[in-house]
């Protein structure tokens, strides 16, 4: 049986009602109900038995029995009950909280030129990280070998950085810049997709026990932004614009993946005047800066992000950088206008490494978008910036953990019966 899964689009613990046809089913249903409460709580939040009764509508005896099961499985820990309130009798009420360090998940953002890997605890807090660059070209025989070796090294380095053992990992997510269907397979029919396609089992060959979730990077970015949003669910599009343009679409709070996983794919940009390809502004900034006359810009590029330098220098009055910046904004505006015209979302969110440098240019970008479409969507840069994909990867891995929580546990491979 394959260990590769497509990313779940919805929240972790299932909330649909279970028909209690047996004691085991009822017990599983009660366990899921309490796990949902614990996994959705803020870091460090603990609950008394009385609070769990109020939140779950379960009886005290049921809650105590389920909590004992979860304690034995390692999902939760019993916290200090605190001093007894004056005037009350008996022992202080027991308090329970999620045990975030009992297990971990891994998130891998497999880009075209580099890979980022993180390890997170059960609350989604990142506790280990590694980033490695790729040095070979896609037309070289070393391409697959290089990407595989660097990714495997990044995984091991992030585990070491977290101080975590591989055996504590309950799921890993692989984010790729290509469409992914409902079975977790990367799309075919495009040269770029062929370049970045790689067997997940090969990448994680050193950890055959890990379930692997495979998903498109922009979809994961959209999941991360949805989780970070405050207020009611709404329609939004997250646009990644670094090496390549890609979009993740959320409608009424639900991720739109498409029949073949191609929701948000942007190959159509080759047909758009003033755009012409899916090459993103991060890559274009680098190419156009290199093409600038002489070494004019090269001596002024001080950060890893050429786009950030170009936008900064343009704002500071450098004529060459200002010209490149204007061309980048015009291309980006046309791409955004196509999304607004096609989808009419409530919000367009710019994510990825270029998001931070675009933040001060949002007013100008908005005016350029309005030149191409009659609709208006809120336009902003995500504060998650370059971490937006990796945060979505962590979310997807945790969703898999909670969806399969009764089949394994931090302390034992057997299910709660």
C-alpha positions, 0 to 999 in steps of 0.5 A: 500500500502506498504511503503517499497521500494527496493533501487534505483540503479541510481542517484536521479532526473530522467533525461529522457525526459518527453513528454509535453502532458499537461501544468501540465506535462510540469510544472512537467518536469520543476520543476524536471529539476530545482530540479536536479540542486539544489540537485546536487549543492555543499553545500551553492551554490546559483544560479541567474536566469541567471545561471539557464537559462544557466543550464536548457535552460528554460525561465526567466519567467518559472524559476521564476514561478517554483522557486516560487513554490519551495520556497512555498514548502520549497525545496529552499530558496532565498538568499541574492542577494548581492550589485548591480554592479556599472553601472547596472540598476534595482534590483540585480538578485534574488538568489536561493539555496537548503534549506538543513535543511528543511527536513531530511533523516535517515540511519540505518546500522543494523549489526549482533552485533550493529546498527548505525543510522544517520540523514542527511540533504538534501545535505547528510551532517550527522547532528545526529548520534547514535550507540547501541550494541546488547546484546542477541544471535540469539538463545535466545527468546530476539533476535528480541526484543533486536534488535528492541528496540535498533534500535528504541532507536538509531533512536530516539537518532539520531533525538535528536542529530540532533535537528530534528523532526520526521515529517521532515524525508522524507525517511529512509534507512535500510541496512542489511547484506543479499540479498534484492530483487527488492521488498525490501524483505530480502532473505531466505535459509540461517541461517544468513539471517534468524537471521538478517531478521526483519520486517522494519515496526516493526523497524519503527513502531513509524514513520508510515509516513516514506517511508522505503528503504531496501537494502543490506549493501555492495550494499549501500557501493558500491553506496557510493564509486561510489558517492565519486569517481572522474573521469569517471564511471568505474567498481569497487567492494567494499568488506566488510570484518568485521563480514562477507564478502560481495561485492557490484558490480558497472559495468560502473557506474551502481550497479549490484543487480542481479535477486534476489538481490544476486549480490555480495553474497559470500556463495560460499566462503565455497567452496574456499580452505583456506577460507571456510566460509563467516566469515569476518576478523574482526570476525576472528581476535577476535576469533583467538586472544581469542584462542591465548595462555594464555592472551598474546594478551588480555592485549595488545588489546586497541581499539574496533577493535581487527583486528586493534590491531592485525595488529598494534601489528604484525607490531610492532613485536609481534610474535603471532599477526604477525602470526594471521595477516598473516593468516588474510591477506592470507584469505583476499587475496584469497577472493579478488582473487576470485572477481578479477578472476570472475569479472575482475574489475578496482578497488577493494575497501576495506570498513568497520571498518577494512579498516583503519587498512588495509591501510598500509598493501595494498602493502603486500596484493596486492602481496598475491593476485597476487599469486592467479590470473593473472589479476590485479585490483587496490586495495585500502582501502576506506577513508569512512572506517566504515561510508561507508554503512551509507553514502550509506544509506543516498544516497539511502534515498535522491535518494528516496526523489528526485524521489518522490519530486513532491508527497510531500515537506518539508512544505506540503504533497501535490504535486506540480501541 
